[in-house]
Amino acid sequence: MMNKQTWTILLSSIILFSCAGTKKVQKNFTQDEVLEKMRLANQYFMDKWPDPGKEIVTERARPSNIWTRAVYYEGLMALYSIDPLKKYYDYAIDWGTKHQWGLRSGVETRNADDQCCGQTYIDLYLLDNKQQPERIEKIKTCIDKMVNSDKKDDWSWVDAIQMAMPVFVRLGMIYNDTNYFKKMYDLYAFTKYSHGDNGLYHPTEHLWWRDKDFDPPYKEPNGEDCYWSRGNGWVFAALARTLSLLPKNDPHYNEYLNDYKNMAEALLKIQREDGFWNVSLHDPTNFGGRETSGTAFFTYGFAWGINNNILDVKKFRPAVMQAWKGLTTAALHENGFLGYVQGTGKEPKDSQPVGYDNVPNFEDFGLGAFLLAGSEVYKMKNPLSP
């Protein structure tokens, strides 16, 4: 007789295996179709938030340059790169201007969440040919303070990797200063190897625990390690955004690249048949079901790898096809609202329920992930054709 725990593990394994089955390709997408979905989702949000400087009010008021909104602007800039409409540029400029190109906690902050806005500030600075230095003055001052210190344990949660790594690599590129790259690696390596008991990265399963609360001996109900979907999405997206700008002769380029490729292989095996990933990557019985934000980040990372000749197109394109199909047909509403977005939190149980009609406490970061994904899907040669 099997005990209850054995039955639970067996059932979870069966469900996980079925979710990672052969992908059935049923539809091709043209670039126009990809762009149409991106425009629809983005317009819904711009119509809902006509004033980019307006505070975000949930259980309390927060300024709109917080990380959730900053991730949306990452996606908007990606959309603008393939669809350069003036209204997108103006919307982003208005956001930066109304916050005086500042950080929520000021230039003294070491909090990666508050630094995330700097990604878009820097992109807008570059778009105007470096003619508006006030756009990056504060984010540069903030990051310089970190570069010039010995402290390297700031990124104690994996979300921070996405929030801040792309800022460091952008500044290093602009100023041709490898000190930014060196500090970036110090921070990354401490998260990978030292936070918690032995770092937040599993060296053989190639996935990340969200923070020290979830590394072993913590387990999911089915006995597996807890790998939160969006947490791993943050890291996967950050590696793509960092590798796209980091010089290949950087001494740690190959480590980032190997981490990215190993994550891609691990994620490919656990994609659901409908194209999504579960909230809990290794336990589909723990708040299982579709989840948009993690899925969108994985789609972005896969498509970016294909576009940059890093991932094998025949192996990974079917996963992109199914994921984009799922995101645009199962999650995207006719009015542009994105369903199945898990709201803020740090683990599978947070911000539940997650469903087609459930509105998360913040809609912005899920849309940002969706736009990042779409921007890379759009760039694929003969997008999503077999």
Solvent accessible surface area in square Angstrom, and as a share of the most:
residue,aa,sasa,rsa
1,M,240,1.07
2,M,87,0.39
3,N,94,0.48
4,K,175,0.74
5,Q,113,0.50
6,T,56,0.32
7,W,141,0.50
8,T,40,0.23
9,I,70,0.35
10,L,70,0.35
11,L,96,0.48
12,S,1,0.01
13,S,58,0.38
14,I,100,0.51
15,I,57,0.29
16,L,35,0.17
17,F,165,0.69
18,S,62,0.40
19,C,17,0.10
20,A,33,0.25
21,G,25,0.24
22,T,118,0.68
23,K,34,0.14
24,K,125,0.53
25,V,65,0.37
26,Q,133,0.59
27,K,86,0.37
28,N,76,0.39
29,F,8,0.03
30,T,78,0.45
31,Q,73,0.33
32,D,112,0.58
33,E,57,0.26
34,V,0,0.00
35,L,18,0.09
36,E,101,0.45
37,K,57,0.24
38,M,0,0.00
39,R,103,0.38
40,L,58,0.29
41,A,1,0.00
42,N,0,0.00
43,Q,63,0.28
44,Y,49,0.18
45,F,3,0.01
46,M,19,0.09
47,D,95,0.49
48,K,100,0.42
49,W,42,0.15
50,P,106,0.66
51,D,55,0.29
52,P,2,0.01
53,G,23,0.22
54,K,122,0.52
55,E,92,0.41
56,I,6,0.03
57,V,103,0.59
58,T,46,0.27
59,E,127,0.57
60,R,133,0.48
61,A,48,0.37
62,R,33,0.12
63,P,48,0.30
64,S,0,0.00
65,N,7,0.04
66,I,3,0.02
67,W,44,0.15
68,T,1,0.01
69,R,4,0.01
70,A,0,0.00
71,V,0,0.00
72,Y,0,0.00
73,Y,0,0.00
74,E,2,0.01
75,G,0,0.00
76,L,0,0.00
77,M,19,0.09
78,A,15,0.12
79,L,0,0.00
80,Y,39,0.15
81,S,75,0.48
82,I,28,0.14
83,D,7,0.04
84,P,95,0.60
85,L,64,0.32
86,K,145,0.61
87,K,91,0.39
88,Y,4,0.01
89,Y,47,0.18
90,D,58,0.30
91,Y,16,0.06
92,A,0,0.00
93,I,33,0.17
94,D,48,0.25
95,W,0,0.00
96,G,0,0.00
97,T,73,0.43
98,K,102,0.43
99,H,31,0.14
100,Q,134,0.59
101,W,19,0.07
102,G,9,0.09
103,L,14,0.07
104,R,90,0.33
105,S,66,0.42
106,G,30,0.29
107,V,43,0.25
108,E,121,0.54
109,T,15,0.09
110,R,62,0.23
111,N,62,0.32
112,A,0,0.00
113,D,23,0.12
114,D,2,0.01
115,Q,0,0.00
116,C,1,0.00
117,C,0,0.00
118,G,0,0.00
119,Q,1,0.00
120,T,1,0.01
121,Y,0,0.00
122,I,0,0.00
123,D,26,0.14
124,L,0,0.00
125,Y,17,0.07
126,L,55,0.27
127,L,79,0.39
128,D,36,0.19
129,N,114,0.58
130,K,97,0.41
131,Q,128,0.57
132,Q,61,0.27
133,P,82,0.51
134,E,81,0.36
135,R,19,0.07
136,I,4,0.02
137,E,108,0.49
138,K,75,0.32
139,I,0,0.00
140,K,52,0.22
141,T,52,0.30
142,C,0,0.00
143,I,0,0.00
144,D,32,0.17
145,K,86,0.36
146,M,1,0.00
147,V,30,0.17
148,N,125,0.64
149,S,36,0.23
150,D,140,0.73
151,K,99,0.42
152,K,96,0.41
153,D,58,0.30
154,D,19,0.10
155,W,0,0.00
156,S,49,0.31
157,W,42,0.15
158,V,0,0.00
159,D,10,0.05
160,A,0,0.00
161,I,0,0.00
162,Q,0,0.00
163,M,1,0.00
164,A,0,0.00
165,M,0,0.00
166,P,0,0.00
167,V,0,0.00
168,F,0,0.00
169,V,0,0.00
170,R,20,0.07
171,L,0,0.00
172,G,1,0.01
173,M,76,0.34
174,I,24,0.12
175,Y,87,0.33
176,N,139,0.71
177,D,46,0.24
178,T,75,0.44
179,N,74,0.38
180,Y,7,0.03
181,F,11,0.05
182,K,120,0.51
183,K,13,0.05
184,M,1,0.00
185,Y,31,0.12
186,D,59,0.31
187,L,0,0.00
188,Y,0,0.00
189,A,16,0.12
190,F,56,0.24
191,T,0,0.00
192,K,13,0.05
193,Y,116,0.44
194,S,52,0.33
195,H,24,0.11
196,G,33,0.31
197,D,103,0.54
198,N,124,0.63
199,G,1,0.01
200,L,0,0.00
201,Y,17,0.06
202,H,40,0.18
203,P,93,0.58
204,T,103,0.60
205,E,60,0.27
206,H,47,0.21
207,L,1,0.00
208,W,1,0.00
209,W,15,0.05
210,R,37,0.14
211,D,11,0.06
212,K,132,0.56
213,D,77,0.40
214,F,7,0.03
215,D,11,0.06
216,P,56,0.35
217,P,123,0.78
218,Y,81,0.31
219,K,102,0.43
220,E,9,0.04
221,P,87,0.55
222,N,6,0.03
223,G,31,0.29
224,E,61,0.27
225,D,12,0.06
226,C,2,0.01
227,Y,0,0.00
228,W,3,0.01
229,S,1,0.01
230,R,1,0.01
231,G,1,0.01
232,N,0,0.00
233,G,0,0.00
234,W,0,0.00
235,V,0,0.00
236,F,0,0.00
237,A,0,0.00
238,A,0,0.00
239,L,0,0.00
240,A,0,0.00
241,R,21,0.08
242,T,0,0.00
243,L,9,0.05
244,S,61,0.39
245,L,56,0.28
246,L,6,0.03
247,P,59,0.37
248,K,161,0.68
249,N,135,0.69
250,D,19,0.10
251,P,113,0.71
252,H,51,0.23
253,Y,16,0.06
254,N,99,0.51
255,E,39,0.18
256,Y,0,0.00
257,L,31,0.15
258,N,75,0.38
259,D,7,0.03
260,Y,0,0.00
261,K,74,0.31
262,N,51,0.26
263,M,0,0.00
264,A,0,0.00
265,E,63,0.28
266,A,16,0.12
267,L,0,0.00
268,L,30,0.15
269,K,142,0.60
270,I,13,0.07
271,Q,0,0.00
272,R,43,0.16
273,E,71,0.32
274,D,41,0.21
275,G,0,0.00
276,F,1,0.00
277,W,0,0.00
278,N,3,0.01
279,V,2,0.01
280,S,0,0.00
281,L,3,0.01
282,H,26,0.12
283,D,0,0.00
284,P,10,0.07
285,T,56,0.32
286,N,22,0.12
287,F,93,0.39
288,G,42,0.40
289,G,25,0.24
290,R,80,0.29
291,E,1,0.00
292,T,0,0.00
293,S,0,0.00
294,G,0,0.00
295,T,0,0.00
296,A,0,0.00
297,F,0,0.00
298,F,0,0.00
299,T,0,0.00
300,Y,11,0.04
301,G,0,0.00
302,F,1,0.00
303,A,0,0.00
304,W,14,0.05
305,G,0,0.00
306,I,19,0.10
307,N,44,0.22
308,N,67,0.34
309,N,141,0.73
310,I,45,0.23
311,L,14,0.07
312,D,81,0.42
313,V,59,0.34
314,K,169,0.72
315,K,98,0.41
316,F,3,0.01
317,R,49,0.18
318,P,42,0.26
319,A,1,0.01
320,V,0,0.00
321,M,7,0.03
322,Q,13,0.06
323,A,1,0.01
324,W,0,0.00
325,K,50,0.21
326,G,5,0.05
327,L,0,0.00
328,T,6,0.03
329,T,83,0.49
330,A,18,0.14
331,A,0,0.00
332,L,14,0.07
333,H,29,0.13
334,E,170,0.76
335,N,92,0.47
336,G,2,0.02
337,F,11,0.05
338,L,13,0.06
339,G,0,0.00
340,Y,35,0.13
341,V,9,0.05
342,Q,1,0.00
343,G,1,0.01
344,T,33,0.19
345,G,29,0.28
346,K,58,0.24
347,E,24,0.11
348,P,2,0.01
349,K,114,0.48
350,D,27,0.14
351,S,45,0.29
352,Q,54,0.24
353,P,96,0.60
354,V,29,0.17
355,G,14,0.13
356,Y,87,0.33
357,D,103,0.53
358,N,60,0.31
359,V,96,0.55
360,P,16,0.10
361,N,68,0.35
362,F,12,0.05
363,E,29,0.13
364,D,2,0.01
365,F,0,0.00
366,G,0,0.00
367,L,8,0.04
368,G,0,0.00
369,A,0,0.00
370,F,0,0.00
371,L,0,0.00
372,L,2,0.01
373,A,0,0.00
374,G,0,0.00
375,S,3,0.02
376,E,13,0.06
377,V,0,0.00
378,Y,43,0.16
379,K,100,0.42
380,M,5,0.02
381,K,171,0.72
382,N,98,0.50
383,P,12,0.08
384,L,0,0.00
385,S,29,0.19
386,P,117,0.74
